[in-house]
Amino acid sequence: MMRTRILESQDLRKAGLKVTLPRLKVLEILETSSQRHMSAEDVYKALLDQGEEIGLATVYRVLTQFEAAGLVSRHYFEGGQSGGVHSVFEMDSGEHHDHLLCVRCGKIEEFVNEIIEKQQEELARKAGFNMTDHCLYIYGICADCQQAEFSKDQKVKKT
């Protein structure tokens, strides 16, 4: 997925948000990080790495405000290294996409598939359902984790 242009102060104002340093810093992290899907803790750690003194509670509050304003999307993913359900945020590009999630390492891949999109629309239509939104999360084991497991199995067989 391509990232959209860098949001600026006026974009915060248009979203009905006052321009504050914490909001600008959180926005900057979300837009410039190589990690597209970030938890509040990820954002907080990135801020600390930059020497910013913004509390975790403030990060949560700002992300929730951004979500309400339509600047970010929140996803609730299962699995990954920590297990359980965790929420992550990504900049809302306005373009629909779905996700592949590795249940071992937590890797997230985005994809767009028009065939799947059309099938979902058709299923909803046939059921007399007016679809307003949807999300698709496919859970599995990524190629890297499969390779690591295969390599581990090969070492065990040799001993």
C-alpha positions as CSV (number, residue, x, y, z in Angstrom):
1,M,0.0,0.0,0.0
2,M,1.2,3.5,-0.8
3,R,1.1,6.1,1.9
4,T,-0.8,9.3,1.4
5,R,0.7,12.7,1.6
6,I,2.0,14.0,4.9
7,L,-0.9,15.5,6.9
8,E,-0.3,19.0,8.2
9,S,-1.6,21.3,10.9
10,Q,-4.5,22.4,8.7
11,D,-5.6,18.8,8.3
12,L,-5.8,18.5,12.1
13,R,-7.9,21.6,12.2
14,K,-10.2,20.4,9.4
15,A,-10.7,17.2,11.4
16,G,-11.9,19.4,14.3
17,L,-8.8,18.9,16.4
18,K,-6.7,21.6,18.0
19,V,-3.1,21.6,16.9
20,T,-0.9,20.5,19.8
21,L,2.6,19.2,20.1
22,P,1.6,15.7,21.2
23,R,-0.8,15.4,18.2
24,L,1.8,16.6,15.8
25,K,4.4,14.2,17.2
26,V,2.1,11.2,17.1
27,L,1.0,12.1,13.6
28,E,4.7,12.4,12.5
29,I,5.5,8.9,14.0
30,L,2.5,7.3,12.2
31,E,3.4,8.9,8.9
32,T,7.2,8.4,8.9
33,S,7.6,5.0,10.5
34,S,8.6,2.0,8.4
35,Q,6.1,0.1,10.4
36,R,2.6,0.8,8.9
37,H,0.6,-0.8,11.7
38,M,1.5,0.4,15.1
39,S,0.1,-0.2,18.6
40,A,-0.1,2.7,21.1
41,E,3.0,1.2,22.8
42,D,4.9,1.1,19.5
43,V,4.1,4.8,19.0
44,Y,5.1,5.6,22.6
45,K,8.5,3.7,22.2
46,A,9.2,5.6,18.9
47,L,8.5,8.9,20.7
48,L,10.9,7.9,23.5
49,D,13.5,7.0,20.9
50,Q,13.2,10.5,19.5
51,G,13.6,12.0,23.0
52,E,10.0,13.1,23.2
53,E,8.4,13.1,26.7
54,I,4.8,12.3,25.8
55,G,3.1,9.8,28.2
56,L,1.5,6.6,27.1
57,A,-1.9,7.7,28.3
58,T,-1.6,10.8,26.0
59,V,-0.6,8.6,23.1
60,Y,-3.7,6.4,23.7
61,R,-5.9,9.5,23.9
62,V,-4.4,11.1,20.7
63,L,-4.8,7.9,18.8
64,T,-8.5,7.6,19.9
65,Q,-9.1,11.2,18.9
66,F,-7.4,10.5,15.5
67,E,-9.6,7.5,15.0
68,A,-12.8,9.4,15.8
69,A,-11.7,12.2,13.4
70,G,-11.1,9.6,10.6
71,L,-7.4,10.2,10.4
72,V,-6.4,6.7,11.4
73,S,-8.0,3.3,11.3
74,R,-7.9,0.9,14.2
75,H,-7.7,-2.9,13.7
76,Y,-8.0,-5.6,16.3
77,F,-5.7,-8.4,15.4
78,E,-5.2,-11.8,17.1
79,G,-2.0,-13.7,17.6
80,G,1.5,-12.6,17.0
81,Q,4.3,-12.9,19.5
82,S,2.2,-11.7,22.4
83,G,-0.8,-13.8,21.6
84,G,-4.3,-12.6,22.4
85,V,-6.0,-9.7,20.8
86,H,-4.2,-6.4,20.3
87,S,-5.2,-3.1,18.6
88,V,-3.0,-1.4,16.0
89,F,-3.5,1.9,14.2
90,E,-2.6,2.9,10.6
91,M,-3.1,6.1,8.7
92,D,-6.4,6.0,6.9
93,S,-5.6,6.3,3.3
94,G,-9.3,6.1,2.2
95,E,-8.4,3.0,0.1
96,H,-9.9,-0.3,1.2
97,H,-7.4,-3.2,1.7
98,D,-7.4,-6.4,3.6
99,H,-4.7,-8.1,5.8
100,L,-2.7,-11.3,6.1
101,L,-1.5,-11.8,9.6
102,C,1.2,-14.3,10.8
103,V,0.1,-16.0,14.1
104,R,3.8,-16.7,14.9
105,C,5.7,-13.4,14.5
106,G,2.8,-10.9,14.1
107,K,3.9,-9.8,10.6
108,I,1.1,-8.0,8.7
109,E,0.8,-7.8,5.0
110,E,-1.8,-5.7,3.2
111,F,-3.5,-6.8,0.0
112,V,-6.2,-5.8,-2.4
113,N,-8.0,-8.4,-4.4
114,E,-10.9,-7.3,-6.6
115,I,-12.3,-10.9,-7.0
116,I,-12.6,-11.2,-3.2
117,E,-14.2,-7.7,-3.0
118,K,-16.8,-8.5,-5.7
119,Q,-17.6,-11.9,-4.1
120,Q,-18.2,-10.2,-0.7
121,E,-20.5,-7.6,-2.3
122,E,-22.4,-10.4,-4.2
123,L,-22.8,-12.4,-1.0
124,A,-24.2,-9.4,0.8
125,R,-26.5,-8.5,-2.1
126,K,-27.9,-12.1,-2.4
127,A,-28.6,-12.0,1.4
128,G,-30.5,-8.7,0.9
129,F,-27.8,-7.1,3.0
130,N,-26.8,-3.5,2.4
131,M,-23.0,-3.7,3.1
132,T,-21.6,-0.4,4.5
133,D,-18.1,-1.7,5.4
134,H,-16.2,-4.8,5.9
135,C,-12.8,-6.1,6.9
136,L,-11.0,-9.4,6.1
137,Y,-8.2,-10.7,8.2
138,I,-6.5,-13.9,7.0
139,Y,-4.5,-15.6,9.8
140,G,-1.7,-18.1,9.0
141,I,2.0,-18.6,9.1
142,C,4.2,-16.3,6.9
143,A,6.9,-17.6,4.6
144,D,9.7,-16.5,6.9
145,C,8.2,-18.4,9.9
146,Q,7.6,-21.5,7.7
147,Q,11.2,-21.4,6.6
148,A,12.5,-21.0,10.1
149,E,10.3,-24.0,11.2
150,F,11.5,-26.1,8.3
151,S,15.2,-25.3,9.1
152,K,14.6,-26.2,12.7
153,D,13.0,-29.5,11.7
154,Q,16.0,-30.2,9.4
155,K,18.4,-29.7,12.3
156,V,16.5,-32.0,14.6
157,K,16.4,-34.7,11.9
158,K,20.2,-34.5,11.5
159,T,20.9,-35.0,15.2
